[in-house]
């Protein structure tokens, strides 16, 4: 059983940056594919980015490509999401997730954090 805890969310002005962290405990973090998803009010949860266990493979949604960067530190059991050039459409609750496959589908991830709110003010 893996527990995930996100942090780093908050309020930022448009054009600003934030870095989210997701700390894992209770499992073999280095074995999992890790993903970030987000959910805005009234919308479905959507894929943002994912990273393979050894950081070799990353995948990004078109809407964040070139602005967001996912990384992980297996020694610290933590995955990060650096977000630059934020705009109002990035406002959402951001969730990290752990799973056994590389996928953009939320239902293929086995473990989820509780989420952290990101609000971008224009």
N, C-alpha and C positions, 0 to 999 in steps of 0.2 A: 504494500500500500504506500503510495506516494502522496505526500502533502505538499502543496504549492502555495506560496505566499507572495503576492505581488506588492510592490511599493514603488514610489516615485511619481505617482500621478499628482495632478494639481491643476492650477489655473495658469495659463500663459497667454500672452498676446500673440496675435497672428504674426507669423514670421519667426517666432521664437522656437526654442528647442526644449525638449525634456528627455530624460533617460529613465526608462522603467527597468526595474529589476524583478526577477522572480526566483526566489530561493526555494530549493527542494529539500525535502527530508523524508526519510523512511524508505528509500528505495535506492536502486543503482542508477543514479542520475546519468552517468556517462553512457548508459545503454539506450536511453530514450531519444527519440525524435522529439523536439520541442517546438511548439508553435505559439504564436500570438494571434488572438482573435479580438474583435471589438464589436460592441453592440451599441448603437445609437438609439435614442428613444423612438419607439414605434417602428423600429427596423429589426430585421433578423440579424443574428450574429454572423459576422463575416470574417473570412480569413484575411490576415494581414501578412504574416510571414512565418517561415519555419526554417529549422536548421537540423542537420543530421547529427548523430552522436559525436562524430569526430570533427564537426564543423566544416566538412568538405563541401557539402551541398547545402545551399540556401535557396529559398524560393520566396518571391514577393508578389503581392497583389499589384496590379498595374497602377492602382491609385496611390501607392506609396513608393513605388520603385524610384530610386534616385534620391529619396528624401529620408527613408527609414533604413536602419541597419540593425540586423540581428547578430548577436554574438553570444558565446557561452564560455564559461570557465568551469571545466569539469572538476577542477581541484576545489572550487568553492561551491559546487552544486548550484550554480546560478546561471540563468540566462538573462540577457539584457536586450532592450529595444531602445536604440537611440533614434529619436525623432527630430528631424530638422524641418525648417520651413513649414511649420504647422499652419493650418488654416481651419476655418470654422467647421469644415466637413470632417475634420479629424476628431471632433468632439464625440466622445463615447466612453463607455466603460471598457477597459482593456483587460483581457483575460489571458493568462498563459495556460498551456495545456501540454501534457506529456502522453506520448503514445509509442507504438512499436513500428509504425510505418510512416513513410513520407507521404503526406496527403494534405489537401486543402479542405477536406470535409471534417467538420466539427465532430460528427458522430463516430469518427474513427479514432478519436483521442480518448484515452482511458481515464485520465486524471485532469482535474481543473482547479485553478485557484478561485478565489472569491471575487477577484476583479479589483481594478483601481480606476478611479474616475479621472479622465483627462478632459479639461474644458479649455477651448481655444476661443478667445474673445477677439472679435474684429472691431 
